[in-house]
Amino acid sequence: MSAPACSRAVVAAAGLGLAAWAAAAPVPDTLAERTRPCTACHGEQGRATRDGFFPRIAGKPAGYLFNQLVNFRDGRRANQAMTFLVKDLTDAYLLEMAGHFAALDLPYPPAVPVRSAAEAARGEALALRGDPARRLPACTACHGERLTGVLPAVPGLLGLPRDYLVGQLGAWRTGQRRAAEPDCMAELAQRLTGDDLVALATWLAARPLPSDAKPAAALPEPLPMRCGSQPPAAAR
């Protein structure tokens, strides 16, 4: 299902659900039930689906998920279905939702095999070493040595579909996706070429996850730059 089609499906399903609510059998008042609309696009328990655009949200750091929900609600990220679902929700409730999905410890699917050795080598260099000449830090400097994310709010980069990674890096690069200022990811993505972006996404999507794919508790060094979605003390 395409992103627009899924958006329409979620909005339609929500409307039908409200209409049928009075006649429906009682359901448990749990976060698992209240967040069920999220799984229409993000898959059962937030594991993601075969559609390459919708990411896994299960096990992501709660701070990261909360930031993204706020960004959708407040207009820094644009998606019809997401905006519809969160536009009237409070910070406190969004934090509850984020905590629910963050607490899910579920296995990941196998990584997608690499498509091009040359492309993968370029992506690996950017991910692990960066490019100092262009002031591009390695992805590991922020997302952790294992690229599984860092608490409380840095997401993992492994286990995500290549199409999703390409789409999000491209959105950062073109200004279609934004975050709280200073928007460090937008700044970094704008230093990437289109070929860099595809190579990086290709390499990340092909990486197998470690047996323990949970986010790291902390980085060994401060972040290489200021980032508005992170605690102020995290950056150098």
C-alpha positions as CSV (number, residue, x, y, z in Angstrom):
1,M,0.0,0.0,0.0
2,S,1.4,3.4,-0.9
3,A,1.9,6.2,1.6
4,P,-1.1,8.2,0.3
5,A,-3.3,5.1,0.2
6,C,-2.4,4.2,3.7
7,S,-3.1,7.7,4.9
8,R,-6.6,7.5,3.4
9,A,-7.2,4.1,4.8
10,V,-6.3,5.2,8.3
11,V,-8.5,8.2,8.1
12,A,-11.4,6.1,6.7
13,A,-10.9,3.4,9.3
14,A,-10.9,5.9,12.1
15,G,-14.2,7.3,10.9
16,L,-15.8,3.9,10.5
17,G,-14.5,2.9,13.9
18,L,-16.1,6.0,15.6
19,A,-19.4,5.2,13.8
20,A,-19.4,1.6,15.0
21,W,-18.2,2.3,18.5
22,A,-21.6,2.3,20.2
23,A,-22.5,-1.1,18.8
24,A,-19.1,-2.7,19.4
25,A,-18.3,-5.1,22.2
26,P,-16.3,-3.6,25.1
27,V,-12.6,-3.8,24.7
28,P,-9.9,-3.4,27.3
29,D,-8.8,0.2,28.0
30,T,-5.1,-0.4,27.4
31,L,-2.5,1.4,25.4
32,A,-2.2,-1.6,23.2
33,E,-5.9,-1.2,22.2
34,R,-5.7,2.6,22.0
35,T,-2.7,2.6,19.7
36,R,-4.2,0.0,17.4
37,P,-4.7,2.6,14.6
38,C,-0.9,3.0,14.5
39,T,-0.5,-0.6,13.4
40,A,-2.5,-0.1,10.2
41,C,0.7,1.4,8.7
42,H,3.4,0.4,11.1
43,G,2.5,-3.3,11.3
44,E,1.4,-5.6,14.1
45,Q,2.9,-4.3,17.4
46,G,4.8,-1.7,15.4
47,R,7.1,-4.2,13.7
48,A,6.7,-2.5,10.2
49,T,5.1,-4.0,7.1
50,R,6.4,-5.1,3.7
51,D,5.7,-1.7,2.4
52,G,9.2,-0.1,2.4
53,F,8.1,3.4,3.4
54,F,6.6,2.7,6.9
55,P,9.2,2.2,9.6
56,R,9.4,-0.1,12.6
57,I,8.5,1.8,15.7
58,A,8.7,-1.1,18.2
59,G,11.7,-0.7,20.5
60,K,12.7,2.8,19.3
61,P,13.9,5.1,22.2
62,A,10.8,6.7,23.8
63,G,12.3,10.2,23.5
64,Y,12.8,9.8,19.8
65,L,9.2,8.5,19.3
66,F,7.8,11.3,21.4
67,N,9.8,13.9,19.4
68,Q,8.4,12.6,16.1
69,L,4.8,12.5,17.4
70,V,5.2,16.1,18.5
71,N,6.7,17.0,15.2
72,F,3.7,15.6,13.3
73,R,1.3,17.3,15.6
74,D,3.0,20.7,15.4
75,G,3.6,20.6,11.6
76,R,7.4,20.0,11.4
77,R,6.7,16.7,9.7
78,A,3.9,16.3,7.2
79,N,1.7,13.1,6.9
80,Q,-2.1,13.3,6.6
81,A,-2.7,10.1,8.7
82,M,-0.2,10.9,11.4
83,T,-1.5,14.5,11.7
84,F,-5.1,13.3,11.9
85,L,-4.2,10.8,14.7
86,V,-2.2,13.1,16.9
87,K,-3.4,16.7,16.2
88,D,-5.5,16.9,19.4
89,L,-3.3,14.8,21.7
90,T,-1.4,16.3,24.7
91,D,2.3,15.9,25.3
92,A,1.5,13.7,28.3
93,Y,-0.5,11.3,26.2
94,L,2.0,11.3,23.3
95,L,4.7,10.4,25.9
96,E,2.6,7.4,27.0
97,M,2.2,6.2,23.4
98,A,5.9,6.6,22.9
99,G,6.7,4.6,26.0
100,H,4.3,1.8,25.0
101,F,6.1,1.2,21.7
102,A,9.5,1.8,23.1
103,A,9.0,-1.0,25.6
104,L,8.2,-3.6,22.9
105,D,11.2,-6.0,22.6
106,L,10.5,-7.9,19.4
107,P,12.8,-9.7,16.9
108,Y,13.8,-8.0,13.7
109,P,13.5,-9.5,10.2
110,P,16.6,-10.5,8.3
111,A,18.6,-7.7,6.6
112,V,18.2,-7.1,2.9
113,P,21.2,-8.3,0.8
114,V,23.5,-5.6,-0.5
115,R,22.8,-4.5,-4.1
116,S,26.1,-3.1,-5.2
117,A,29.6,-3.6,-3.6
118,A,30.8,-0.2,-4.7
119,E,27.7,1.5,-3.3
120,A,28.0,-0.4,-0.1
121,A,31.7,0.6,0.4
122,R,30.8,4.2,0.0
123,G,27.9,3.9,2.4
124,E,30.1,2.1,5.0
125,A,32.7,4.8,4.8
126,L,30.1,7.5,5.5
127,A,28.5,5.5,8.3
128,L,31.6,4.5,10.1
129,R,34.1,7.2,9.3
130,G,32.2,10.2,7.9
131,D,33.9,12.8,5.7
132,P,35.8,15.4,7.7
133,A,36.5,17.5,4.6
134,R,32.7,18.1,4.3
135,R,32.2,18.3,8.1
136,L,30.2,15.1,8.0
137,P,30.7,13.1,11.2
138,A,30.2,9.3,11.1
139,C,26.7,8.1,11.8
140,T,28.1,6.2,14.7
141,A,29.1,9.4,16.4
142,C,25.4,10.1,17.1
143,H,23.6,6.8,16.6
144,G,25.9,4.7,18.6
145,E,28.8,2.4,17.8
146,R,26.4,-0.4,16.8
147,L,24.0,2.0,15.1
148,T,21.1,0.7,17.3
149,G,20.4,4.2,18.7
150,V,21.2,5.8,22.1
151,L,18.9,6.7,25.0
152,P,16.9,8.8,25.5
153,A,16.2,10.1,22.0
154,V,18.6,9.0,19.2
155,P,17.0,6.3,16.9
156,G,18.7,3.2,15.6
157,L,19.5,3.1,11.9
158,L,19.5,-0.7,11.4
159,G,16.5,-2.8,10.6
160,L,14.9,0.0,8.5
161,P,13.8,-0.5,4.9
162,R,16.1,1.0,2.3
163,D,13.2,2.9,0.7
164,Y,12.3,4.5,4.0
165,L,15.9,5.6,4.7
166,V,16.2,7.1,1.2
167,G,12.9,8.9,1.7
168,Q,13.8,10.3,5.1
169,L,17.3,11.4,4.2
170,G,15.9,13.0,1.1
171,A,13.3,14.8,3.1
172,W,15.9,16.2,5.5
173,R,18.0,17.3,2.5
174,T,15.1,19.1,0.8
175,G,13.5,20.6,3.9
176,Q,10.4,18.5,3.7
177,R,11.2,17.0,7.1
178,R,12.2,19.2,10.0
179,A,12.9,19.0,13.7
180,A,13.4,21.3,16.6
181,E,16.2,23.9,16.0
182,P,19.1,23.6,15.7
183,D,18.1,20.9,13.2
184,C,21.3,18.9,13.0
185,M,19.9,16.2,10.7
186,A,18.8,18.7,8.1
187,E,22.2,20.4,8.3
188,L,24.0,17.1,7.8
189,A,21.7,15.8,5.1
190,Q,22.2,18.9,3.0
191,R,26.0,18.1,2.9
192,L,25.2,14.7,1.3
193,T,25.0,14.3,-2.4
194,G,22.2,12.2,-3.9
195,D,24.6,9.4,-4.5
196,D,25.8,9.6,-0.9
197,L,22.3,9.4,0.3
198,V,21.5,6.2,-1.7
199,A,24.8,4.6,-0.8
200,L,24.3,5.2,2.9
201,A,20.7,3.9,2.9
202,T,21.8,0.8,0.9
203,W,24.6,-0.1,3.3
204,L,22.4,0.5,6.4
205,A,19.6,-1.6,5.1
206,A,22.0,-4.5,4.4
207,R,23.5,-4.5,7.9
208,P,22.5,-7.4,10.1
209,L,21.4,-6.4,13.6
210,P,23.3,-7.6,16.7
211,S,21.6,-10.2,18.9
212,D,20.8,-7.4,21.3
213,A,19.5,-4.6,19.2
214,K,18.5,-2.3,22.1
215,P,19.6,1.3,22.1
216,A,22.9,2.1,24.0
217,A,22.5,3.7,27.4
218,A,24.9,6.6,26.5
219,L,27.5,7.7,24.0
220,P,31.2,7.5,24.9
221,E,31.7,11.1,23.7
222,P,29.4,14.1,23.4
223,L,27.5,14.6,20.2
224,P,29.7,16.2,17.5
225,M,27.2,19.1,17.0
226,R,24.2,20.8,18.7
227,C,20.9,19.1,18.0
228,G,17.6,20.6,19.1
229,S,15.9,17.2,19.7
230,Q,18.6,16.2,22.2
231,P,19.2,17.3,25.8
232,P,21.4,20.4,25.8
233,A,24.3,18.7,27.7
234,A,24.6,16.0,25.0
235,A,26.5,18.1,22.5
236,R,30.0,19.4,22.5
